Amino acid sequence: NTVPEDPHPNSYFTSPARAKECFSVSSYPVRTAVKLYYFRHDTIYDLCSGTMVAPNLVLTSGHCLFDIEEDEAWFDSLLVLPAYDQGESHPMVGGSTAKRLYLFKSYVDNDQWDDIGMIELNEPIGGLAGWAGFGYNETDSFYINNVFHCFSYPAVPDPDNAALNYSGNNMYYQTGMLDQLYKDYLGINVLGIPGQSGSGLMYTDNQDFVVYGVRTFSGSQSFFKINKTIYTGLNYVKEVLADPVIDASTSDILDFKLLPTVFDDQWNYVFMAGAEDQVDLQMLDLQGNLIIDKVIDLKEGVNTGELDLSQFASAEYQVLVRKGNRLLFRDYLHD
């Protein structure tokens, strides 16, 4: 069967509405939406939007991070602010500067328009804001039949209505069904506004919240679609950056591993300790909520235990091992 180019030609996404009129900006997943600023010559400027997708990673558009025509990043540094609204950073989350940028070589080389990238942060503020997942779906019906959502930060007058002068200081929300379905793009038949680039096209089954595309040039009507190849590249970055260790150089805890069992909702943890010690094992869900916090007494040698996830519903968990105020290990569980 041939998928119609315009499966819902008259559905249109809603016009941008202030997010705070629809939700609490402090609620999950709203607070995973990110405002991006850039610094150049000691001056700060509006840039783009994005989505927290790990404690230390933001998903956004490639063109927000790199100018392929000039073959460079044109800014000195970036500022990332989750749940930014009314011109203020969120008091419980704050912000972070960028540590590294990740882009596809095909985009940087201008071989093809893989307009998507990631920002690694200096501070893991996603541990406070929470984060969304990112994914792909190879079934056309998924994109045709579902309702999607988008949080963004438009920053100039609306090209269709100059009376709507967006400042970039407020979070906006749109929702609806897709109007256009292409190989690499998902269209909504609504012109974007500068500042919205990089915002995530999010779907939820009322349990998990997953981004399936990012807004390409805001003057267009589309999102760059995450496919299997793009997902694999993004997930590789996420997994590599999740590798421990932050500060374990003087610790007696020599190793920590999470091992699956025959039961989907049970995992084993294994510590290798060089001496008797005590650590705090914490688990956070996708929303950044602390759901397990247990003190573990370790003997010298191998120490094992079990994590029972049967009472939790998240698809992904972050596991932290701390000793005092030091973070020794960090890993992820995929339920």
PyMOL commands that set and color helices and strands:
alter all, ss='L'
color gray80, all
select helices_A, chain A and resi 19-21+30-32+62-64+105-108+126-129+140-145+228-241
alter helices_A, ss='H'
color red, helices_A
select strands_A, chain A and resi 17-18+33-40+43-54+57-60+77-82+96-103+117-121+133-134+147-152+157-158+161-165+172-177+180-181+185-187+200-204+209-215+222-225+253-260+266-273+277-284+290-298+301-308+316-323+326-334
alter strands_A, ss='S'
color yellow, strands_A
deselect
rebuild
show_as cartoon
